[in-house]
Amino acid sequence: MKRYTDAKTYDNKIPSVVTIGTFDGVHIGHKKIIERLVESAKRNGHESVILTFFPHPRMVLQQDSDIKLINTIDERIQILEKTGLDSLVIHPFTKEFSRLTAGEYVQEMLIDRLNVRHVIIGYDHRFGRNRNSNITDLASYGIQNDFTVEEISKQDIDSVAVSSTKIRESLREGDVAKANIYLGYNFMLTGKVIKGKKLGRKLNYPTANLHIKEEYKLIPKNGVYIVKCHIDSKIYFGMMNIGTNPTVNGTHRTIETHFFDASFNLYDKNIQIEMLKRIRDEKKFDSIDQLQEAMQLDEDFSREYINSLV
């Protein structure tokens, strides 16, 4: 998959089949649309292209928005690379860009830049300044400019919207197992391992403290989770705590992972951790001894669950 960080840099002269959207999560509903895109392009000898925008439009137009996304932009790219897509165009979304009229948008983006011949788009797609134009308008532009428009049905689009909503709801509730079913892969957290207070070492449970720089990334509900991670071409399982460590009077939310049967220095390394299952809520224990006992029970449960996967 070729990647372009601006539509202006797209230099492929092959006619394209394009779909447009955020594709946050790149879940099983999205993948059906992408499969249709890829098949249509191959059938006609065209280039399959997704046009997406970053930052998310709401981050630019509603700066007080607390929008949280399932994927960071890098995670989204990583998942899309596995779909068979030819090209991904990530166009910068700015206030200036949002002011393009529908005609300017179609001419500059779809015709001049992407050399479009066919657009696959949702029945409810809106575009142009103030989102004033719809799929009927796009079809009219297509007639004038020699490209066709294929509508994704209300049923399919609503299914995608419902899936995205259910994924976010599941993550906010901590039910990563349900979220993973809708995603078709394991929800992930990607970041750099930073130094923490090293409390885990004192409890005989050393942890990797994960810092995620993207503030828009949706973090699941506080609690203890079973996780896995690819490190140096090996798979390691472990348990992750998301929360404030109330037993030791912590005040800041952290993401800390103890990897089983592993001893390595991960400081300053970028890692990606896949979340498999939630074990329990974070709890304030009456003593450090009680906390250690709970962590041992968490480990026993985690290992039993991991063994059931093999």
C-alpha positions as CSV (number, residue, x, y, z in Angstrom):
1,M,0.0,0.0,0.0
2,K,1.3,3.4,-1.0
3,R,0.7,6.2,1.5
4,Y,0.4,9.9,0.8
5,T,0.3,12.6,3.5
6,D,-1.4,15.1,1.2
7,A,-3.6,14.7,-1.9
8,K,-1.2,17.1,-3.6
9,T,1.6,14.5,-3.5
10,Y,-0.6,11.8,-5.1
11,D,1.1,11.2,-8.4
12,N,-0.5,8.0,-9.8
13,K,-1.8,8.6,-13.3
14,I,-3.9,5.3,-13.3
15,P,-7.6,6.1,-12.9
16,S,-8.9,5.5,-9.4
17,V,-11.8,4.0,-7.5
18,V,-12.2,6.1,-4.4
19,T,-14.0,5.8,-1.1
20,I,-14.0,8.6,1.5
21,G,-14.2,8.4,5.3
22,T,-12.6,8.3,8.7
23,F,-12.5,4.5,9.0
24,D,-11.7,4.8,12.7
25,G,-11.3,1.3,14.0
26,V,-11.1,-0.3,10.5
27,H,-13.6,-2.8,11.9
28,I,-15.4,-5.6,10.1
29,G,-18.0,-3.3,8.7
30,H,-15.4,-1.0,7.2
31,K,-13.6,-4.0,5.8
32,K,-16.6,-5.0,3.8
33,I,-16.6,-1.6,2.1
34,I,-12.9,-1.7,1.5
35,E,-13.3,-5.2,-0.1
36,R,-15.9,-3.8,-2.4
37,L,-13.5,-0.9,-3.3
38,V,-10.6,-3.2,-4.0
39,E,-12.6,-5.7,-6.1
40,S,-14.1,-2.9,-8.2
41,A,-10.7,-1.4,-8.8
42,K,-9.2,-4.7,-9.8
43,R,-12.1,-5.6,-12.1
44,N,-11.6,-2.3,-14.0
45,G,-7.8,-2.1,-13.9
46,H,-8.0,1.0,-11.7
47,E,-6.2,2.0,-8.5
48,S,-8.1,1.5,-5.2
49,V,-7.8,4.6,-3.0
50,I,-9.1,5.6,0.4
51,L,-9.3,9.4,1.0
52,T,-9.3,10.2,4.7
53,F,-8.5,13.3,6.7
54,F,-6.3,14.1,9.7
55,P,-6.8,15.6,12.2
56,H,-10.4,14.5,12.6
57,P,-12.7,17.3,11.4
58,R,-14.2,17.7,14.8
59,M,-10.8,18.4,16.3
60,V,-10.4,21.3,14.0
61,L,-13.9,22.7,13.8
62,Q,-14.9,22.0,17.4
63,Q,-11.7,22.6,19.3
64,D,-13.4,22.0,22.6
65,S,-14.5,18.6,21.4
66,D,-13.5,15.7,23.6
67,I,-13.7,13.2,20.7
68,K,-11.8,9.9,21.4
69,L,-10.8,7.6,18.5
70,I,-10.4,3.9,18.5
71,N,-7.1,4.1,16.6
72,T,-4.3,6.6,16.4
73,I,-3.5,7.6,12.8
74,D,-0.5,5.3,12.8
75,E,-2.5,2.3,14.1
76,R,-5.1,3.0,11.4
77,I,-2.4,3.0,8.7
78,Q,-1.0,-0.3,10.1
79,I,-4.4,-2.0,9.9
80,L,-5.2,-0.6,6.4
81,E,-1.9,-2.0,5.1
82,K,-3.4,-5.5,5.5
83,T,-6.6,-4.9,3.4
84,G,-5.2,-5.1,-0.1
85,L,-5.7,-1.4,-0.7
86,D,-3.5,0.2,-3.3
87,S,-3.2,3.8,-1.9
88,L,-4.1,5.6,1.2
89,V,-4.3,9.4,1.0
90,I,-4.3,11.2,4.4
91,H,-5.2,14.8,3.5
92,P,-4.6,17.5,6.2
93,F,-7.9,18.8,7.5
94,T,-7.7,22.5,8.1
95,K,-10.2,25.3,8.5
96,E,-9.1,26.6,5.1
97,F,-9.8,23.2,3.5
98,S,-13.3,23.1,5.2
99,R,-14.2,26.2,3.3
100,L,-13.9,24.7,-0.1
101,T,-17.2,24.7,-2.0
102,A,-18.5,21.3,-3.2
103,G,-17.5,22.1,-6.7
104,E,-14.0,23.1,-5.7
105,Y,-13.6,20.0,-3.5
106,V,-14.7,17.7,-6.4
107,Q,-12.5,19.4,-8.9
108,E,-9.3,19.8,-6.8
109,M,-9.4,16.6,-4.8
110,L,-11.2,13.9,-6.8
111,I,-10.6,15.0,-10.4
112,D,-7.3,16.9,-10.4
113,R,-5.5,15.0,-7.7
114,L,-7.0,11.4,-7.6
115,N,-8.0,11.1,-11.3
116,V,-11.2,9.5,-10.1
117,R,-13.4,7.2,-12.3
118,H,-15.7,5.7,-9.7
119,V,-16.7,6.7,-6.2
120,I,-18.1,4.3,-3.6
121,I,-19.8,6.3,-0.9
122,G,-22.4,6.2,1.8
123,Y,-26.0,7.3,1.1
124,D,-25.6,9.9,3.9
125,H,-22.3,11.3,2.7
126,R,-22.0,15.1,3.0
127,F,-19.2,17.3,1.6
128,G,-18.3,20.9,0.6
129,R,-18.5,24.1,2.7
130,N,-20.8,23.6,5.7
131,R,-21.4,20.0,4.4
132,N,-24.1,21.4,2.1
133,S,-23.8,18.8,-0.6
134,N,-24.9,15.2,-0.7
135,I,-24.6,12.0,-2.8
136,T,-27.1,13.3,-5.4
137,D,-25.0,16.3,-5.9
138,L,-21.9,14.1,-6.2
139,A,-23.6,12.0,-8.9
140,S,-24.4,15.2,-10.8
141,Y,-20.8,16.2,-10.7
142,G,-19.9,12.7,-11.9
143,I,-22.1,13.1,-14.9
144,Q,-20.4,16.4,-15.8
145,N,-16.9,15.0,-15.2
146,D,-17.0,11.4,-16.4
147,F,-17.0,9.5,-13.1
148,T,-19.7,7.3,-11.6
149,V,-21.0,7.1,-8.1
150,E,-22.0,3.9,-6.3
151,E,-24.1,4.2,-3.2
152,I,-23.4,2.2,-0.1
153,S,-26.8,1.3,1.3
154,K,-28.4,2.7,4.4
155,Q,-28.4,-0.8,5.9
156,D,-24.6,-1.2,5.4
157,I,-23.8,2.3,6.5
158,D,-26.0,2.0,9.6
159,S,-24.3,-1.3,10.4
160,V,-20.9,0.4,10.2
161,A,-22.1,3.3,12.5
162,V,-23.6,0.8,15.0
163,S,-20.4,-1.2,15.1
164,S,-18.3,1.9,15.7
165,T,-20.7,3.0,18.5
166,K,-20.7,-0.5,20.1
167,I,-16.9,-0.6,20.0
168,R,-16.5,2.7,21.8
169,E,-19.2,1.8,24.3
170,S,-17.6,-1.6,24.9
171,L,-14.2,0.0,25.5
172,R,-15.6,2.6,27.8
173,E,-17.2,-0.2,29.8
174,G,-13.9,-2.2,29.8
175,D,-15.3,-5.0,27.7
176,V,-12.4,-5.4,25.3
177,A,-13.4,-8.9,24.4
178,K,-16.7,-7.7,22.9
179,A,-14.8,-4.8,21.2
180,N,-12.4,-7.2,19.7
181,I,-15.3,-9.2,18.1
182,Y,-16.6,-6.1,16.3
183,L,-13.1,-5.0,15.3
184,G,-12.0,-8.4,14.0
185,Y,-8.7,-8.0,15.7
186,N,-7.4,-7.1,19.2
187,F,-7.7,-3.6,20.4
188,M,-4.3,-2.1,20.9
189,L,-2.5,0.6,22.8
190,T,0.7,2.0,21.2
191,G,3.2,4.1,23.0
192,K,6.6,4.6,24.6
193,V,7.8,2.9,27.8
194,I,8.7,5.6,30.3
195,K,10.1,5.4,33.9
196,G,7.5,5.3,36.6
197,K,7.7,5.2,40.4
198,K,9.0,1.6,40.3
199,L,6.3,0.5,42.8
200,G,5.8,-2.7,40.8
201,R,9.3,-3.9,41.5
202,K,8.7,-3.6,45.3
203,L,5.7,-5.8,44.9
204,N,7.7,-8.4,42.8
205,Y,5.6,-7.3,39.8
206,P,7.9,-5.0,37.7
207,T,5.9,-3.1,35.1
208,A,6.3,-1.2,31.8
209,N,4.7,2.2,32.1
210,L,3.2,3.1,28.7
211,H,2.9,6.7,27.6
212,I,0.5,7.4,24.8
213,K,1.2,10.8,23.2
214,E,-2.0,11.0,21.2
215,E,-4.5,12.6,23.6
216,Y,-7.4,11.6,21.3
217,K,-6.8,7.9,21.7
218,L,-9.7,6.1,23.5
219,I,-8.4,4.4,26.7
220,P,-10.6,1.6,28.1
221,K,-12.2,1.8,31.5
222,N,-9.8,1.6,34.5
223,G,-9.1,-1.9,35.7
224,V,-6.9,-5.0,35.2
225,Y,-6.6,-6.7,31.8
226,I,-5.0,-9.7,30.2
227,V,-2.7,-8.5,27.4
228,K,-0.1,-9.7,24.9
229,C,2.7,-8.0,23.1
230,H,5.2,-8.7,20.3
231,I,8.7,-7.9,21.5
232,D,11.8,-8.7,19.5
233,S,9.8,-11.2,17.3
234,K,8.5,-13.0,20.4
235,I,5.0,-13.0,21.9
236,Y,4.8,-12.2,25.6
237,F,1.6,-12.3,27.7
238,G,1.0,-10.3,30.8
239,M,-1.5,-8.2,32.8
240,M,-2.1,-4.5,32.5
241,N,-3.5,-2.1,35.1
242,I,-5.2,1.1,33.9
243,G,-5.8,3.5,36.7
244,T,-4.5,5.6,39.5
245,N,-3.0,3.0,41.9
246,P,-5.3,4.0,44.8
247,T,-3.8,1.6,47.3
248,V,-0.6,3.7,47.3
249,N,-2.5,6.9,47.1
250,G,-1.8,7.5,43.4
251,T,-3.4,10.5,41.7
252,H,-2.5,10.2,38.0
253,R,-3.9,7.7,35.6
254,T,-1.2,5.3,34.3
255,I,-1.1,2.3,32.0
256,E,1.3,-0.3,33.5
257,T,1.9,-3.8,32.3
258,H,3.6,-6.7,33.9
259,F,4.9,-9.3,31.4
260,F,5.0,-12.9,32.5
261,D,8.2,-14.9,32.3
262,A,10.2,-12.0,30.9
263,S,13.1,-9.9,31.9
264,F,14.1,-7.1,29.6
265,N,14.7,-3.3,29.7
266,L,12.0,-1.6,27.7
267,Y,12.7,2.0,28.7
268,D,12.3,4.4,25.8
269,K,11.1,1.6,23.5
270,N,7.9,2.0,21.5
271,I,5.7,-1.0,21.9
272,Q,2.2,-2.0,21.0
273,I,0.1,-4.0,23.5
274,E,-3.0,-6.0,22.5
275,M,-5.8,-6.2,25.0
276,L,-7.5,-9.5,25.4
277,K,-9.8,-9.6,28.4
278,R,-10.8,-7.6,31.5
279,I,-10.2,-9.3,34.8
280,R,-11.6,-6.8,37.4
281,D,-12.1,-3.2,38.5
282,E,-9.2,-1.3,40.0
283,K,-9.6,-1.4,43.8
284,K,-8.2,0.3,46.8
285,F,-6.9,-2.4,49.2
286,D,-6.4,-1.9,52.9
287,S,-2.8,-3.0,52.7
288,I,0.1,-3.7,50.4
289,D,-0.2,-7.4,51.4
290,Q,-3.8,-7.5,50.2
291,L,-2.7,-5.9,46.9
292,Q,0.0,-8.5,46.4
293,E,-2.5,-11.3,47.1
294,A,-4.9,-9.8,44.6
295,M,-2.1,-9.5,42.0
296,Q,-1.2,-13.1,42.5
297,L,-4.9,-14.1,41.9
298,D,-4.9,-11.9,38.8
299,E,-1.8,-13.7,37.5
300,D,-3.3,-17.1,38.2
301,F,-6.5,-16.2,36.4
302,S,-4.5,-14.7,33.5
303,R,-2.3,-17.7,33.0
304,E,-5.2,-20.1,33.1
305,Y,-7.0,-17.9,30.4
306,I,-3.8,-17.7,28.3
307,N,-3.4,-21.5,28.4
308,S,-7.0,-21.9,27.2
309,L,-6.0,-20.0,24.1
310,V,-3.3,-22.4,23.0
